[in-house]
Amino acid sequence: MIVDSHCHLNYPSMKDDMDGVMARARTAGVETMLAITARLCDFDEILAIAESHDNVFATIGSHPHEAEKEPGVTPEQLIEKTRHDKVVGIGESGLDFYYDHAPRDLQEANFRAHISAARETGLPLVVHAREADDLCRKILEEETGQGAFPAVIHCFTASRAFAEASLDLGFYISISGIVTFNSARDLQETAKIIPLDRLLIETDAPYLSPVPRRGKPNEPSYVRYTAEFLAKLRDEPYEQMAGATTDNFYRLFAKAKRP
């Protein structure tokens, strides 16, 4: 069995066909899904999805794109929502300087609030980092110096140096379907050096469908293609890849109960 450690189940392509999405995930061997909150205003909808399915858990957070629309996020706001049994993580939050949909100072302020919530609750932080390696690394190192917190760098596409720095801080790294793209040679090389006990897999559905489903809306069942590709890339048996990434998920997201 495998886990999709990052998906957006409240997007129309999935919530309009939830029964089909869940059935195809079961057929593909996906035992658990983590539904990510990208906007605080969507949290109730995401939580309702998690409450309706034993094998779905949720996070609470605000994506860096939303920092101007949802400014001034406080640790207390986030911590209050984590009292629910189904909420097992903080985020996604971080920095996105590729699109710059929100001012960078607001992104950073919200990011640090999420880190504080992760530190106080002990729940893992789901980190979004795109074209912001240097500042993201600086913030994570500064904040870790004030007290450790668990985290995963989701949908990893950054440099090997950023991967190594993240691993040095004790974080996990999650690989999406991007690794299957022919153009992702650097990412493929980085994926080879991530210790198996620090590796997660995800879809980031409905985005980033892996080969051979590229160009179609992504969904949790497609995480199997990423797991199979990684196993072959790293010359590891598929069963080992599936077992390790599943165990890693439950070790990191310790509040999530195995079905």
N, C-alpha and C positions, 0 to 999 in steps of 0.2 A: 504494500500500500504506500501511497505517496501523499504529500500535502501541497496544496497551493497556498503559499505563505503570504500572498498579496494579490487581491482581486477587488474589483469595484462592482459588487453585485447589484447595486441600485441603479446602474445604467440601463437605459431602455432595452438594449439588445439582449440583456439577461433577465431583468425583472419581468419583461413581457412574456418570457418563456421559461419561468423558473423551474417548473416541473421537468421540462426537457433538459435544462442545464444540469440539474441535480442527477437525473438518470444517466446522462452521458458521462458525468464525472464518476459515478459509481462504476460504470462499465469500464472506464479507463483506469480504475484502481485508486481514485482520489478519495481518501478517507476523510479529509478535513480541509476546510477553506477558511481563510482569514479575510473577512470583509473590511476593507479599509475606509475610514472616514476621511474625506478630503475637504469637506466643508462642515463646520459645526452645525449649520442649519439642516444638514442632511442626516444628522446622527440618529434621530428618532426613527427614520425610515430604515436605516441600516441595522439598527438594533432590533427592529421588528422582524427583519429577515433572519437575523441570528436566532431570535427567540423561536422562530418557526421551524428551525432545522437543528437537530442535535449536533450535527457535524460542522456547523458554521459558528465562528466566533467573530468578534468585532473589535475595532480600535476606536479611540476618540482623538481627533486632531484636526488641524487646519493646514492645508497644503500651502506652500509658499506663494503660489499664484493668487491665493485668497487673502494675502496679508493686508491689502488695502481695503478690501470689503469686510474683513474680519480682523481689524486691528486691535491691539491691546489685549490679546489673549492672555489670561492669567493662569498660573499653575492651579489655583483653586477651582477655576472653571473646569479644567480637565480632570482634576482629582475627584471632584464630586461625581462625575459620570463613571469613574472606574469602580464605584461601589457595586455596580451591577455585575453579577456572576459571569455574564457573557463578554464583558469588556476586559480584554487580556493584554492590551498594548496601548501605547501613546503614539499618535501620529496618523498620517504621515506629516512630517514637518522637516524643514531644512532650508536650503537655498537653491534657487533656480535663476541663474544669470544668462541662460540661453534665450529665454523669451522675455525676461524682465517684465512680467505682467504686473508686478508690484514693486514699490520702492525698496531698495536693498536694505535700508535701515529698518523698515517695518518687518521685512522677512527675518532679519537677524533677531529682532526683539521677540517675535513670536517663536522662533526656533529656540531661543534660550528659555522661554517660558515652558516649552514642551520638555526640554532637558530637565528643568527643575522638577516638573511633575513626574518624570521617569525616575529621577533620583529619589524623590520622596516616597513614591509608591513601590519602587522596585520592579515596576513593569517595564518591559523593553520598549525603547524608542525606535520607531521606524523612520529612518533618515532618508530624505530625498536630497540628492546632490547632483546638480547638473551644471557643468561649466563653472563650477565654484569650488574647485578642489582646495585651493590655498586657504581661503577664508573658512571653509567648512572644517578643514583639518585644524586650523588654528582655534576655532570655537570649541570643537570637540576636545582638543587637548587642554584648553583652559578650563573647560567645565569639568573634565575628568579630574583635574588638579584640585577642584573644590569638593570632590566626592564622586566615587565611581557610580556608574549606572550601566545597565545592560542596553545593548543597541544592535540593530542590524542596518547595514547600508543596503537599501533595497534597489532592485533593478540596476545593478552595478554596471557602469560603463566608463568609469574613471580610469586613471593611470594605475600602473602596477605600484608606483610609489604610494599612492593614496590607499590602495588595498593593503599594502604592508603596514602603513601607519595605523589603519583601522584595526588590523589584526593585533598590532602591538598594544592597542588600547583595550583589547579583549573583546572586540565586537565580532559579529558574524557578518557574512557577505552573502547576499541573495542574487542569484543569476536568473535572468528572464530569457524569453525566446530570442532576444537580440543575439545571443551567443551563437545561434544557428545560422545567422546571416553570413553570406559569403564575404561581405565587407567588414566583418567583425574580427579580423585577424588578431589585432592587439588584445581585444577582450578574451579571445580564445586562449591566447598565451597566458594571460593573467589567470584565467579560470583553472589552468593546470596547476598553479602553485598555491591555491587556497587549500589549507588543510581540510581533509574530509570532515573532521569534527567541527568545522566552523562554516560549513556550506549549507545554504538553503536554496530552494528553487521556487519560482513564482511565475505567474502569467502576466500580472499587471493588467488583466482583462478589464475592459474590452480592447485594450491596445496591444500592439507588439506581438501579433500572432507569430509563432515559430514556423519555420519551414517544416512540413510541407503545406501549412495552412496560411502562409503569409498572404496578406491582402484581404483576408476575411476577418470579421469580428472575432476577437479572442474570447475564450471561455475556459473555466478551470480544467476541463478534461484535456486541454491541449498542453498542460504542464508535463504530461507524460513524454511528449516529443522532446522537450528540453532535458528531462532526466535521461532519456535514452541517448541524446546527443552528447551530453556531458560524460556519461559513462564511457562512450566510445572515445571521446576526445582525451579522457584521462586514463584510458586503458584499464578501466575498472569494471567488474561485473555489474550488470544493471541491478541485480538484487542488492548488491552492496551499496550502490548509489541511492536506491530507493530507501533502504533501511536506515542508512546514515542520515540522510536529509530529513527523514521523518523523525528520527530520534532527536536530531538537533532542534527541530521546531519545538518539540515538547519540552526540551531542556531550556530553551530560551523563553518560550511563552509558557512558563510553568503553570500559569493559572488555567490554561486550556486543558480540559480533561479528554483523554483518549477515548474514542467511542468504543 
